[in-house]
Amino acid sequence: MTTPITCFKAYDIRGELNTQLNEEVAYRIGFAFAEELSAKSVVVGGDVRLTSTPLKLALSAGLVDGGAEVTDIGMAGTEEIYFATKHLGVDGGIEVTASHNPINYNGMKLVKAGSVPISGDTGLNAIKDRAEALDSNYVAERLDFYAKGAKIDADAFFNGKAHIATDILAESGKYHRHLNMDAYVSHILSYVDINNFTPLKIVTNAGNGAAGLALDAIEKKLHEKDVPIEFVKVHHNADGTFPNGIPNPLLPENRADTANAVIESGADFGIAWDGDFDRCFLFDADGNFIEGYYIVGLLAQAFLDKGPSKIIYDPRVYWNSEDIIRSAGGTPIKCKTGHAFIKERMRQEDAVYGGEMSAHHYFRDFAYCDSGMIPWLLVAELICTRQKSLASMVKERIEAFPSSGEINSKLKDADAALARVLEKYQPLAEVIDETDGIGLEFGNWRFNLRKSNTEPVIRLNVESKGDIALVEEKTKELLDLIRAE
């Protein structure tokens, strides 16, 4: 008899604590991962959430019993797992994180050797099947064995089970701790020439401390090399109770602390990270939030300044990215939205960089994976070498290609809304792009409309060539039609 597991998604594992994800499920996933990949070595880490450590230890117990040796790099961001998986030459990596989800959720992100992503059609569903099929009596016995003498932490939200005892897990001889921070920091700093840096003051919001350890290590290395960067740290210390709210800077209500600190300290720019810091969000010297779309263009320019290359970007908004890439002698390549698609296309094309408007930025030399630390370093270097503020660098691009930002509409019938829009606009379109959802171009403006795969939501993006009033007009026009239920 199988045990249903409901926390597997298309690209990762994400679920509500106790009802969908607990230590038993984590053990099952670890065992299944080791078996499915025939993995003899796996690296694991976890974010700042209180439940990440107990889940990570249960996961590790499953990995050990499934035949793998486990290297635990401690509290870490997802990108540290990406880096460690490739750098240590192991068979796979798992980060325990729910990123920007509410505090009563957790999850996992899984990669194979070389940090190749695992999604539904590349092994995730097979891992789920194995996890569900694992004998329940065996799982209970093994969890009881590893839990002997373990302390129960009431704050970790799990009910009825003792946590895994680290010493008993270590006695297996197949679980050990190895902090990989020095190698990670050296690699991150290799993307910039530190001799280019002039004095900068930067506000950093570590999102309840998720990014704090990595930032401290980067700061230490910069100061050892006399790089003149001063950090003003906000919400920096690790606190898994999330006293400063859910670490999701995409929500406008979560931006004020960073913006205010930038203004009050007179900083050159600000950075805020999400819960596993694989995304960073930037603020200019006036505390204004910079849409991820325009950062894609900046980073493309940073790489193309060093020579021609292929650049990958997502199809929601792209006129600004294409214009920058072509002007700088690069090759623009449009790709379906989503990390698995972007990473696969980057490998196919050997692209140096890939960017999404959602603030995911991917780098060839980072195992084609996304990082929330490399982007701000590249932007800081651009500010110094061009002797221009972040605001001035993006201002002309925003004016040249204004956009609406992504606007979500929750509907009773998303299919009917999509049909209404297509009936009116598709016959008038000069270009029809079906890379992801539907994209229609009309000379000096265009829009992209995508349906969510998991809920009745339509996602709209509108952009124009130099006409913000037109963007506002067409956005309202489209929303009125989409929401006319």
C-alpha positions in Angstrom: 0.0 0.0 0.0 1.4 3.4 -1.0 1.5 6.5 1.2 0.2 9.5 -0.8 2.6 12.5 -0.8 1.1 15.8 -2.0 3.9 18.2 -1.8 5.6 17.5 -5.1 5.2 20.3 -7.7 6.3 20.6 -11.3 9.9 21.8 -10.5 10.4 21.3 -6.7 8.8 20.2 -3.5 6.6 22.7 -1.5 4.0 21.9 1.1 2.2 22.9 4.3 3.9 21.6 7.4 2.4 18.5 9.1 -0.5 18.2 6.6 1.8 17.8 3.5 5.4 17.8 4.7 6.9 16.4 7.9 10.0 14.4 9.0 8.5 11.2 7.7 8.0 12.6 4.2 11.5 14.1 4.3 13.0 10.7 5.1 11.0 9.1 2.3 12.2 11.7 -0.2 15.9 11.3 0.9 15.7 7.5 0.5 14.0 7.7 -2.8 16.4 10.4 -4.1 19.4 8.2 -3.3 17.8 5.1 -4.9 16.5 6.8 -8.1 19.8 8.6 -8.8 22.0 5.7 -7.5 23.6 8.5 -5.6 26.7 7.7 -3.5 27.3 11.3 -2.4 24.8 14.1 -1.8 25.2 17.6 -0.4 22.3 19.1 1.7 21.6 22.5 3.2 18.7 24.4 4.6 17.4 28.0 4.9 16.7 30.0 8.0 13.2 28.5 8.8 12.9 26.8 12.1 11.7 23.6 10.4 14.5 23.4 7.9 17.0 21.8 10.2 14.7 18.9 11.4 13.6 18.3 7.9 17.1 18.3 6.6 18.2 15.8 9.2 15.3 13.5 8.4 16.1 13.9 4.7 19.8 13.1 5.5 18.8 9.9 7.4 16.8 8.8 4.3 19.7 9.5 2.0 22.1 7.5 4.3 19.7 4.5 4.4 19.3 4.8 0.7 23.1 4.3 0.2 24.4 7.9 0.0 27.1 9.7 1.9 25.8 13.1 3.0 27.7 16.4 3.3 25.7 19.0 5.2 26.8 22.6 4.5 24.6 24.0 7.3 22.3 27.0 6.9 22.7 28.0 3.3 21.0 29.5 0.3 19.9 27.4 -2.7 22.7 28.8 -4.8 25.2 27.5 -2.2 23.8 24.0 -2.9 24.1 24.6 -6.6 27.7 25.6 -6.2 28.7 22.8 -3.7 27.1 20.1 -5.9 29.4 21.0 -8.8 32.4 22.1 -6.8 32.5 18.9 -4.6 31.7 16.6 -7.5 28.8 14.9 -5.8 25.9 13.0 -7.3 23.2 15.4 -6.2 22.2 18.3 -4.0 19.1 19.2 -2.0 18.2 22.5 -0.4 15.5 22.5 2.2 13.6 25.7 1.6 10.2 27.2 0.9 11.7 30.4 -0.4 9.2 33.2 -0.1 6.2 31.1 1.0 4.5 31.7 4.4 6.1 30.4 7.6 3.8 27.3 7.9 5.3 26.0 4.6 8.6 24.3 3.7 10.0 22.4 0.8 13.0 21.2 -1.2 14.9 22.0 -4.4 16.7 19.1 -6.0 19.6 18.8 -8.5 21.6 16.0 -10.1 25.3 15.9 -10.6 26.7 19.1 -12.1 23.7 20.9 -10.6 21.4 19.9 -13.4 17.8 20.6 -12.3 15.4 17.8 -11.5 11.8 18.5 -12.6 8.7 16.4 -13.2 9.8 14.9 -16.4 13.5 14.5 -15.5 13.2 12.4 -12.3 11.0 14.3 -9.8 7.9 12.2 -10.4 10.0 9.0 -10.2 11.4 10.1 -6.8 7.8 10.7 -5.7 6.7 7.2 -6.8 9.6 5.6 -4.9 8.9 7.8 -1.8 5.3 6.8 -1.7 6.1 3.1 -2.2 8.5 2.9 0.7 7.3 0.5 3.4 5.7 2.4 6.3 6.8 0.1 9.0 10.4 0.4 7.8 10.2 4.2 7.8 8.8 4.2 11.3 11.5 1.9 12.6 14.3 3.9 11.0 12.9 7.3 12.3 12.6 5.8 15.8 16.2 4.6 15.6 17.6 8.0 14.5 15.4 9.9 17.0 16.7 8.2 20.2 17.6 10.9 22.7 16.8 13.7 20.3 15.4 16.9 21.7 11.9 18.0 20.6 11.8 21.7 19.6 8.3 23.0 20.1 9.0 26.0 17.9 9.6 23.8 14.9 5.9 23.1 14.4 6.1 19.3 14.1 3.7 17.2 16.1 4.1 13.8 17.6 7.7 12.9 16.5 11.1 13.5 18.0 13.6 15.0 15.8 16.6 13.1 14.4 19.6 13.0 16.8 22.6 14.4 14.9 25.1 12.3 16.9 23.3 9.1 16.0 23.1 10.1 12.3 26.8 10.9 12.4 27.6 7.5 13.9 26.6 6.0 10.6 29.9 7.3 9.3 28.0 8.6 6.2 26.9 12.0 7.5 29.3 14.9 8.1 29.4 18.7 8.2 31.5 20.6 5.8 31.2 24.4 5.5 31.9 25.3 1.9 31.8 29.1 2.3 35.4 30.0 1.4 35.2 28.2 -2.0 31.8 29.7 -2.7 32.8 33.3 -1.9 36.0 33.0 -4.0 33.8 31.9 -7.0 31.2 34.6 -6.5 33.9 37.3 -6.4 35.4 35.9 -9.6 32.7 37.6 -11.6 34.0 41.0 -10.9 37.4 42.8 -11.0 37.7 44.1 -7.4 40.2 46.7 -8.7 37.3 48.4 -10.5 35.6 49.3 -7.2 35.4 52.8 -6.0 33.8 53.8 -2.6 30.2 52.6 -2.3 27.6 52.4 0.4 25.1 49.6 0.0 22.0 48.8 2.1 21.4 45.0 2.4 18.2 43.4 3.6 19.0 39.8 4.3 15.3 38.8 4.7 15.3 37.7 8.4 18.9 36.6 8.0 18.7 34.0 5.2 21.5 35.8 3.2 23.3 37.1 6.3 26.1 34.4 6.6 26.9 34.5 2.9 27.0 38.3 2.9 29.2 38.5 5.9 31.7 36.1 4.3 31.7 38.2 1.1 32.1 41.4 3.1 35.1 39.9 5.0 36.8 38.9 1.8 36.2 42.3 0.2 37.6 44.1 3.3 40.7 41.8 3.3 41.4 43.1 -0.2 40.7 46.7 0.9 37.7 47.0 -1.4 36.0 50.3 -0.3 32.4 49.0 0.1 30.4 49.9 3.3 27.3 47.8 4.0 24.3 49.0 6.0 22.6 45.8 7.2 18.8 45.5 7.7 17.1 42.4 9.1 20.5 40.8 9.0 20.5 38.3 11.8 19.1 34.8 11.3 15.6 34.5 12.9 13.4 31.7 11.6 10.3 33.2 13.3 10.2 35.8 10.5 9.8 38.8 12.8 10.1 41.1 9.8 7.5 39.4 7.7 7.8 36.8 4.9 11.0 37.4 2.9 9.3 38.3 -0.5 10.5 41.7 -1.9 8.2 41.2 -4.9 5.3 42.3 -2.6 5.2 46.1 -2.5 4.4 46.0 1.2 7.7 44.3 1.9 9.9 47.0 0.3 9.6 49.9 2.7 12.3 48.8 5.2 14.9 48.6 2.4 13.8 51.8 0.7 13.8 53.8 3.9 17.2 52.5 5.0 18.7 53.5 1.6 17.3 57.1 1.9 18.2 57.5 5.6 21.8 56.2 5.1 22.4 58.0 1.9 23.4 54.7 0.2 24.3 54.3 -3.4 21.7 51.5 -3.8 19.9 48.8 -1.9 19.5 45.0 -2.1 16.8 42.8 -0.7 16.8 39.0 -1.0 14.0 36.4 -0.9 13.9 33.5 1.6 16.7 31.3 0.0 18.4 34.3 -1.7 18.5 32.9 -5.2 16.9 36.2 -6.2 18.0 39.7 -5.3 15.9 42.9 -5.8 17.5 46.3 -6.3 16.6 49.8 -5.1 18.2 53.0 -6.4 19.6 55.8 -4.3 16.2 57.3 -3.9 14.7 54.1 -2.5 12.9 53.3 -5.8 12.3 49.6 -6.5 13.9 48.6 -9.9 11.8 46.1 -11.9 13.8 42.9 -12.6 13.2 43.4 -16.3 15.6 46.3 -16.4 18.2 44.5 -14.4 18.3 41.8 -17.0 19.4 44.4 -19.6 22.0 45.8 -17.2 23.5 42.4 -16.6 23.5 41.5 -20.3 25.4 44.7 -20.9 27.9 43.8 -18.2 28.8 40.5 -19.9 28.7 41.9 -23.4 31.2 44.6 -22.4 33.7 41.8 -22.0 32.9 40.3 -25.5 30.2 39.0 -27.7 28.0 36.1 -26.4 24.6 34.6 -26.4 22.1 35.9 -23.9 18.9 34.1 -22.9 15.7 36.0 -21.7 12.1 35.2 -21.0 9.2 36.1 -23.4 7.0 38.2 -21.0 8.8 41.5 -21.8 11.9 41.6 -23.9 12.2 44.6 -26.2 14.6 46.3 -23.8 16.7 43.2 -23.5 16.8 42.6 -27.2 17.8 46.2 -28.0 20.7 46.1 -25.5 21.9 42.7 -26.6 21.9 43.5 -30.3 23.4 47.0 -29.8 26.3 45.4 -27.8 27.0 42.8 -30.5 25.4 39.9 -28.6 23.0 37.2 -29.8 19.5 37.4 -28.1 17.7 34.1 -27.6 14.1 34.0 -26.3 13.2 31.0 -24.0 10.1 29.8 -22.2 9.8 31.1 -18.6 11.0 28.8 -15.8 14.3 27.8 -14.4 14.4 24.3 -15.9 13.7 25.7 -19.4 16.2 28.6 -19.1 19.0 26.3 -17.7 18.5 23.7 -20.4 18.5 26.3 -23.2 21.6 28.0 -21.8 23.4 24.6 -21.9 22.3 24.0 -25.5 23.5 27.5 -26.6 26.5 27.8 -24.2 25.0 31.2 -23.3 27.0 33.2 -20.8 23.9 34.7 -19.0 20.2 34.2 -18.8 17.7 36.5 -17.1 14.0 36.5 -16.2 11.9 39.6 -15.2 11.1 37.7 -12.0 14.7 38.5 -10.8 16.1 35.0 -11.5 19.6 35.5 -13.1 21.5 32.5 -14.4 25.2 32.3 -15.1 27.1 29.8 -17.4 30.1 29.6 -15.0 27.8 29.0 -12.1 26.7 25.6 -13.5 24.0 27.5 -15.5 22.2 28.2 -12.2 20.6 31.2 -10.7 22.3 33.3 -8.0 21.2 36.2 -5.9 24.8 37.3 -5.0 26.4 37.6 -8.4 23.9 40.2 -9.8 24.4 42.9 -7.2 28.2 42.6 -7.5 28.0 43.1 -11.3 25.7 46.1 -10.8 28.1 47.6 -8.2 31.0 47.2 -10.6 29.0 48.9 -13.4 28.2 51.8 -11.1 31.9 52.2 -10.4 33.3 51.7 -14.0 30.6 53.9 -15.7 30.6 56.4 -12.9 26.8 56.5 -13.1 24.1 55.9 -10.5 21.8 52.9 -10.8 18.9 55.3 -11.3 20.6 57.0 -14.3 21.5 53.7 -15.9 18.0 52.3 -15.8 16.1 55.6 -16.3 16.9 55.9 -20.0 15.9 52.2 -20.5 12.6 52.6 -18.6 11.8 55.6 -20.8 12.8 53.8 -24.0 10.8 50.7 -23.2 8.2 51.3 -20.4 6.4 48.3 -19.1 3.4 47.5 -16.9 5.1 44.9 -14.7 3.3 41.6 -14.3 -0.3 42.0 -13.3 -2.2 38.9 -12.0 -6.0 38.5 -12.3 -7.7 35.7 -10.4 -10.8 34.6 -12.3 -13.6 32.1 -12.3 -12.8 31.1 -15.9 -9.3 31.9 -17.1 -9.9 30.1 -20.4 -12.9 32.3 -21.2 -10.9 35.4 -20.4 -8.1 34.3 -22.7 -10.5 33.6 -25.5 -12.1 37.1 -25.1 -8.7 38.8 -25.4 -7.6 36.7 -28.4 -10.9 37.3 -30.3 -10.3 41.0 -30.1 -6.6 41.4 -30.5 -5.2 38.5 -32.4 -6.6 39.5 -35.8 -4.9 42.9 -35.4 -1.5 41.6 -34.4 1.6 42.1 -36.6 3.5 39.4 -34.7 2.2 36.4 -32.8 4.6 34.7 -30.4 3.7 31.5 -28.6 7.0 30.8 -26.8 5.2 31.0 -23.5 1.5 31.8 -23.3 0.5 34.2 -26.1 2.5 37.3 -27.1 1.0 39.8 -29.6 2.8 42.8 -31.2 1.2 45.9 -32.7 4.0 48.1 -34.0 5.0 50.2 -31.0 3.4 48.2 -28.3 2.9 44.5 -27.3 1.6 42.3 -24.6 2.1 38.8 -23.2 -0.7 36.8 -21.6 0.0 33.6 -19.7 -2.3 31.2 -17.8 -1.2 29.8 -14.5 -0.8 26.0 -14.6 -2.0 25.6 -11.0 -4.7 28.2 -10.4 -7.4 30.2 -12.4 -5.0 33.1 -12.8 -4.1 35.2 -15.9 -0.7 37.0 -15.9 -0.5 40.1 -18.1 2.6 42.1 -19.2 2.4 45.1 -21.5 5.3 47.2 -22.9 5.8 49.9 -25.5 8.5 51.7 -27.4 8.9 55.0 -25.6 5.2 55.6 -24.7 4.2 55.2 -21.1 0.8 56.7 -21.7 0.1 54.0 -24.3 1.2 51.3 -21.8 -1.2 52.7 -19.2 -4.0 52.9 -21.8 -3.6 49.4 -23.2 -3.1 47.8 -19.7 -6.4 49.3 -18.5 -8.1 48.2 -21.8 -6.8 44.6 -21.5 -7.6 44.3 -17.7 -11.1 45.5 -18.3 -11.6 42.8 -20.9 -9.8 40.1 -18.9 -11.9 40.8 -15.8 -15.2 41.2 -17.5 -16.8 38.1 -16.0 
